C-alpha cells in the first residue's frame, strides 16, 4: 500500500517499478575484474617460470660441481705424497684432500638444494673454486689445493646449506654477502698458486746455482793448481799484479796476457755467481713473504664467521681488503729490487756473449759489483718490511708467529675433516660412499 506525501495528504503515490532489463544491467560483471584476474594469472605464471629457471640452473650447477669433483685425478697428481696422504683423523681411509672431495660430492648427490632462493651467483663462485681445486691437485700446487679445499668445505657446508630459505630478503642479502666472501677465497687460492709456482722456480734456481758453484770451485782449484805447479804462470801472475797500469799493460807478453784473461774470466764468473746468489736470495725472500701472506690470509678468511647479517660480513670484508692492501705494498718493495737486479743481469749477460772483450768484462764486473753493493745497502735500510728470515712481518699483517699460524692451520684442518666426516655420516655408510 502506498504512503501519503507530506504535502498531499490523502493522495496515494504509486511505488516506482524497474524494468527487468535495468535490473539485469546492474548485476553485469565489471570489465576491469577480468583484466585484473588475467594480470594476476600472468604474474603467477611468470613467477613460476622464473622459479623453475632458478631451480633448473641450480640443478645444473650441482651436476657441474659433482662432475668436477668426481673428475679430480688424485692417483696421478703431481702433489707430493706427503700432502696426498696427510690425515687429520687417523680413521680416514684416504688423505684430507681426497676425503673432503668425496664427502662434498656425496653431499651434493644425496642432499640437492631445494630452496627457491636464487643462489646461482654463489654457485658460480663454487664452480670456479672447484676448477681451481682440480687444477691445483693435478698440477701439484700444494698450498693452492689446501686453500681451495678449505673454500669448498665452507662454501658447501656453512653457506650453501644454510641459506635462510624462509626469509627471502634476508636470503638474498646472505647470498650476496657470502658470494663476496667467496671472492676472498678465490684471491687466496690465486696467491697460494703464485707461492707454489715461486717455490718451484726457486728450487730450480737453487739447483742451477749449486751446479754453477761446483763448476766455479773446480775452475778456481784448477787455476790454483796451475799457479802452484807452473813457475812461468806463477811469475806472470806476480808480474801483472805489480805492473798493472795502462802503460805497463801495453808491454805485457803473451804469457802475462793469458794469465790476465784467466783472472778476468774468474772474476767475471764470480760476479755472475754473486748476482745469481742475490737473485736467488731475493726470490727466497719473496717466497717466504708469499708463504707468510698465504698462511696469514688463510687464517684470517677461515676465521670469519658465516653469519646472516650482511653488515657484519661487510665489516670482516673490510679487514680482508686492508690485508690485501698491505700485501700489495710489501710486494711492490720486493718487485722494485728484483727489477733492478734484472737490469744488472741483462747488462752482465751482454758482455758474457763477447768472449774476447776482456776489458769490457772487467768494466762489467766492476759496475755489477758496485750495483750489487748498493742493493745490499738498500735492503738493510728497508727496516720493518722484511723480518729476520726475509718474510713479510707477520705482526704487520695482523698475526703473530709461525707457531701460532701452524696451530691455526691445524685447527682449521681438524674442523674441515670433522665437517667431511659429519657429511659422510649423514648421507650413508662411510665405507660404501668411499669405496663404491
C-alpha positions in Angstrom: 0.0 0.0 0.0 1.3 3.5 -0.9 2.2 6.1 1.7 0.9 9.7 1.9 3.1 12.5 0.6 3.5 15.1 3.3 2.4 17.9 1.0 -0.6 16.0 -0.4 -2.4 14.3 2.4 -4.9 11.8 1.3 -3.3 11.3 -2.1 -1.6 7.9 -2.6 1.6 7.9 -4.7 2.4 4.7 -6.7 5.7 2.8 -5.8 8.2 3.1 -8.6 8.8 -0.1 -10.6 12.0 -1.0 -12.5 12.1 -2.9 -15.7 13.7 -6.3 -15.9 16.3 -5.1 -18.4 17.6 -2.4 -16.0 17.9 -4.8 -13.1 19.9 -7.2 -15.3 22.5 -4.5 -16.2 23.0 -3.6 -12.5 24.2 -7.2 -12.0 26.6 -7.2 -15.0 30.4 -8.1 -14.3 32.8 -5.2 -14.1 35.2 -5.5 -17.1 38.2 -4.4 -15.0 37.7 -7.5 -12.8 38.5 -9.9 -15.6 41.6 -7.8 -16.6 42.9 -7.8 -13.0 42.4 -11.6 -12.7 44.2 -12.2 -16.0 47.0 -10.0 -15.0 47.3 -11.8 -11.7 47.4 -15.1 -13.5 50.1 -13.8 -15.9 52.2 -12.7 -12.9 51.8 -16.1 -11.3 52.9 -17.9 -14.4 55.8 -15.6 -14.9 56.9 -16.1 -11.3 56.6 -19.9 -11.7 58.7 -19.8 -14.9 61.4 -17.7 -13.1 61.4 -20.1 -10.1 61.6 -23.0 -12.5 64.5 -21.4 -14.3 66.3 -20.8 -11.0 65.6 -24.4 -9.9 66.9 -25.8 -13.2 70.0 -23.7 -13.2 70.7 -24.7 -9.6 70.4 -28.3 -10.5 72.7 -27.9 -13.5 75.3 -26.2 -11.3 75.1 -29.1 -8.8 75.6 -31.5 -11.7 78.6 -29.5 -12.8 80.1 -29.4 -9.3 79.6 -33.2 -8.9 81.3 -33.8 -12.3 84.3 -31.6 -11.4 84.8 -33.1 -8.0 84.5 -36.6 -9.5 87.0 -35.9 -12.2 89.9 -34.9 -10.0 92.7 -37.3 -10.6 94.4 -37.9 -7.2 96.1 -41.0 -8.4 98.3 -39.2 -11.0 98.5 -35.9 -9.0 101.8 -34.1 -9.0 101.3 -33.2 -5.4 104.0 -34.7 -3.0 103.0 -38.0 -1.5 103.1 -36.4 2.0 100.4 -33.9 1.0 98.2 -36.6 -0.6 98.4 -38.9 2.3 98.2 -36.4 5.2 95.3 -37.3 7.5 93.9 -35.2 10.3 91.8 -38.1 11.6 93.6 -41.5 11.6 90.4 -43.4 10.9 90.1 -41.7 7.5 90.5 -44.2 4.6 92.4 -41.5 2.5 94.1 -38.2 2.8 92.4 -34.9 3.8 92.2 -33.6 0.3 90.6 -36.6 -1.2 88.4 -37.3 1.8 86.9 -33.8 1.7 86.3 -34.1 -2.0 84.4 -37.4 -1.7 82.4 -36.0 1.2 81.3 -32.9 -0.6 80.4 -34.8 -3.8 78.2 -37.1 -1.7 76.6 -34.1 -0.1 75.5 -32.8 -3.5 74.3 -36.2 -4.6 72.3 -37.0 -1.5 71.1 -33.6 -0.4 70.4 -31.5 -3.5 69.4 -27.9 -2.9 65.7 -27.4 -2.9 65.2 -23.8 -1.9 63.7 -21.4 -4.5 66.1 -18.7 -3.5 68.4 -17.6 -6.3 71.9 -18.9 -5.4 73.3 -19.0 -8.9 75.9 -16.3 -8.2 77.2 -18.3 -5.2 77.3 -21.5 -7.3 79.3 -19.7 -10.0 82.0 -19.0 -7.4 81.9 -22.5 -6.1 82.3 -23.8 -9.7 85.3 -21.5 -10.1 86.8 -22.8 -6.8 86.2 -26.4 -7.8 88.0 -25.9 -11.1 90.9 -24.2 -9.3 91.0 -27.1 -6.8 91.1 -29.7 -9.6 93.9 -27.7 -11.3 95.9 -27.4 -8.1 95.7 -31.1 -7.3 96.6 -32.2 -10.7 99.4 -29.7 -11.3 100.9 -30.1 -7.8 100.2 -26.7 -6.3 100.0 -27.8 -2.7 99.1 -24.5 -0.9 96.5 -23.7 -3.6 95.0 -27.2 -3.2 94.6 -26.8 0.5 93.2 -23.3 0.2 90.6 -24.5 -2.5 89.6 -27.4 -0.3 89.0 -25.1 2.6 86.9 -22.8 0.4 84.8 -25.7 -0.8 84.2 -27.1 2.7 83.0 -23.7 4.0 81.1 -22.8 0.8 79.1 -26.1 0.8 78.5 -26.7 4.5 78.5 -23.2 6.0 76.9 -21.1 3.2 75.1 -23.1 0.6 73.4 -25.5 3.0 72.4 -22.7 5.4 70.6 -20.2 3.1 67.7 -18.8 5.2 65.0 -20.0 2.7 62.0 -18.9 4.8 63.2 -15.2 4.7 63.6 -14.2 1.0 65.0 -10.8 1.6 67.5 -12.0 4.2 68.4 -14.9 2.0 69.2 -12.5 -0.9 71.4 -10.4 1.3 73.0 -13.6 2.8 73.8 -15.0 -0.7 75.2 -11.6 -1.9 77.4 -11.1 1.2 78.8 -14.6 1.1 79.4 -14.5 -2.6 81.8 -11.6 -1.9 83.2 -13.7 1.0 84.0 -16.5 -1.6 85.8 -13.8 -3.7 88.3 -13.6 -0.8 88.9 -17.4 -1.1 89.4 -17.1 -4.9 92.0 -14.4 -4.2 93.7 -16.6 -1.6 93.9 -19.5 -4.0 95.5 -17.3 -6.6 98.0 -16.0 -4.1 98.7 -19.6 -3.0 99.3 -20.7 -6.6 101.8 -17.8 -7.0 103.6 -19.1 -3.9 103.6 -22.6 -5.2 105.0 -21.7 -8.6 107.6 -19.4 -7.0 108.7 -22.3 -4.8 109.1 -24.5 -7.9 111.1 -21.8 -9.7 113.2 -21.1 -6.6 114.1 -24.8 -6.3 115.2 -24.9 -9.9 117.2 -21.7 -9.5 118.9 -23.2 -6.4 119.8 -26.4 -8.3 121.3 -24.3 -11.2 123.2 -22.1 -8.7 124.6 -25.1 -6.9 125.8 -26.5 -10.2 127.4 -23.3 -11.2 129.1 -23.0 -7.8 130.6 -26.5 -8.2 131.8 -25.6 -11.7 133.4 -22.3 -10.4 135.0 -24.1 -7.5 136.6 -26.6 -9.9 137.8 -23.8 -12.1 139.4 -22.0 -9.1 141.0 -25.2 -7.9 142.5 -25.8 -11.4 143.8 -22.3 -11.5 145.4 -22.6 -8.1 147.0 -25.9 -9.2 148.5 -24.3 -12.3 149.9 -21.4 -10.3 151.4 -23.9 -7.8 152.9 -26.2 -10.4 153.8 -23.9 -13.3 156.6 -21.4 -12.4 156.0 -19.4 -15.6 152.3 -18.9 -14.9 153.1 -18.1 -11.3 155.7 -15.5 -12.3 153.3 -14.0 -14.9 150.7 -13.7 -12.2 153.1 -11.8 -9.9 154.2 -9.5 -12.8 150.7 -8.4 -13.8 149.8 -7.7 -10.2 152.9 -5.5 -9.7 152.8 -3.8 -13.2 149.1 -3.2 -13.8 148.8 0.3 -15.3 147.6 1.3 -18.8 151.2 1.9 -20.0 152.6 -1.3 -18.5 149.7 -3.4 -19.9 150.9 -2.5 -23.4 154.2 -4.2 -22.6 152.8 -7.4 -21.3 154.0 -10.6 -23.0 151.7 -13.4 -24.2 152.1 -15.4 -21.0 151.1 -12.4 -18.9 148.1 -11.6 -21.2 147.0 -15.2 -20.9 147.1 -15.1 -17.2 145.3 -11.8 -17.1 142.5 -13.3 -19.3 142.2 -16.3 -16.9 141.9 -13.9 -13.9 139.4 -11.7 -15.6 137.3 -14.8 -16.5 137.5 -15.9 -12.9 136.5 -12.5 -11.6 133.7 -12.2 -14.1 132.4 -15.6 -13.2 132.4 -14.7 -9.5 130.4 -11.5 -10.2 127.8 -13.5 -12.1 127.6 -16.0 -9.3 127.2 -13.2 -6.8 124.4 -11.8 -8.9 122.7 -15.2 -9.2 123.0 -15.7 -5.4 121.4 -12.3 -4.8 118.6 -13.1 -7.2 118.1 -16.4 -5.6 118.2 -14.9 -2.1 115.7 -12.3 -3.2 113.4 -14.9 -4.7 113.6 -16.9 -1.5 112.7 -13.8 0.5 109.8 -13.2 -1.9 108.8 -16.9 -1.4 108.9 -16.5 2.4 106.8 -13.3 2.1 104.3 -15.0 -0.1 104.0 -18.1 2.1 103.6 -15.8 5.1 100.9 -13.9 3.3 99.1 -17.1 2.3 99.2 -18.5 5.8 98.0 -15.2 7.3 95.2 -14.7 4.8 94.1 -18.4 5.2 93.9 -17.9 8.9 92.0 -14.6 8.6 89.5 -15.8 6.0 88.9 -19.2 7.7 88.1 -17.5 11.0 85.4 -15.3 9.5 82.1 -16.4 11.0 79.4 -17.2 8.4 76.5 -15.1 9.6 73.2 -14.0 8.2 73.9 -10.4 9.0 75.4 -8.8 5.8 76.6 -5.8 7.7 78.8 -8.0 9.9 80.1 -9.8 6.9 81.0 -6.4 5.3 82.9 -5.5 8.5 85.1 -8.6 8.2 85.5 -8.0 4.4 87.0 -4.5 5.2 89.6 -6.3 7.3 90.5 -8.6 4.4 90.7 -5.7 2.0 93.1 -3.9 4.3 95.2 -7.1 4.4 95.3 -7.2 0.6 96.5 -3.6 0.6 99.3 -4.3 3.0 100.4 -7.3 1.0 100.4 -5.3 -2.3 102.7 -2.6 -0.7 105.1 -5.3 0.5 105.1 -6.9 -2.9 105.9 -3.6 -4.5 109.0 -3.2 -2.4 110.3 -6.7 -3.4 109.4 -6.2 -7.1 111.5 -2.9 -7.2 114.6 -4.8 -6.1 114.0 -7.7 -8.5 113.6 -5.3 -11.4 116.9 -3.6 -10.6 118.7 -6.9 -10.4 117.2 -8.0 -13.7 118.7 -4.9 -15.3 122.1 -5.7 -13.9 121.8 -9.3 -15.0 120.9 -8.2 -18.5 124.0 -5.9 -18.8 126.3 -8.6 -17.5 124.9 -11.2 -19.9 125.6 -8.9 -22.9 129.3 -8.9 -22.0 129.1 -12.6 -21.5 128.3 -13.1 -25.1 131.6 -11.4 -26.2 134.3 -13.8 -25.1 137.2 -11.7 -26.4 136.1 -8.4 -24.7 138.5 -8.7 -21.8 138.4 -5.0 -20.8 134.6 -5.0 -21.3 134.3 -7.9 -18.8 136.4 -6.0 -16.3 134.2 -3.0 -16.6 131.0 -5.1 -16.3 132.4 -6.8 -13.3 133.2 -3.5 -11.6 129.8 -2.0 -12.4 127.9 -5.1 -11.3 129.8 -5.4 -8.1 129.1 -1.7 -7.2 125.4 -2.2 -8.1 125.1 -5.3 -6.0 126.7 -3.5 -3.1 124.1 -0.7 -3.5 121.3 -3.3 -3.5 122.6 -4.8 -0.2 122.8 -1.3 1.3 119.2 -0.6 0.3 117.9 -3.9 1.7 119.5 -3.1 5.1 117.7 0.2 5.1 114.3 -1.4 4.4 113.6 -1.9 8.1 110.2 -3.3 9.0 109.4 -4.6 5.5 111.2 -8.0 5.9 111.7 -9.9 9.1 114.9 -11.7 10.1 114.1 -14.6 7.8 113.3 -12.4 4.9 109.5 -12.9 5.0 106.8 -10.3 5.4 106.4 -9.3 9.0 103.5 -11.3 10.3 102.7 -8.8 13.0 102.3 -6.1 10.4 99.9 -8.4 8.5 97.7 -9.0 11.6 99.1 -12.2 13.1 102.0 -13.1 15.4 104.3 -16.0 14.9 104.9 -19.1 12.7 103.9 -21.3 15.6 100.6 -19.6 16.0 99.9 -19.8 12.3 100.8 -23.5 12.4 98.4 -24.0 15.3 95.6 -22.2 13.4 96.2 -24.2 10.3 96.0 -27.5 12.3 92.8 -26.3 13.9 91.3 -25.4 10.5 92.3 -28.8 9.0 90.7 -30.6 12.0 87.5 -28.6 11.6 87.3 -29.3 7.9 88.0 -33.0 8.4 85.2 -33.1 11.1 82.8 -31.5 8.7 83.7 -34.0 6.0 83.1 -36.9 8.4 79.7 -35.4 9.5 78.7 -35.1 5.9 79.5 -38.7 5.1 77.8 -40.0 8.2 74.7 -38.0 7.4 74.2 -39.4 3.9 75.0 -43.1 4.2 77.6 -45.7 5.4 81.0 -44.2 5.1 82.6 -47.3 3.7 80.0 -47.6 1.0 80.5 -44.0 0.0 84.2 -44.2 -0.2 84.7 -47.5 -2.0 81.7 -47.8 -4.3 
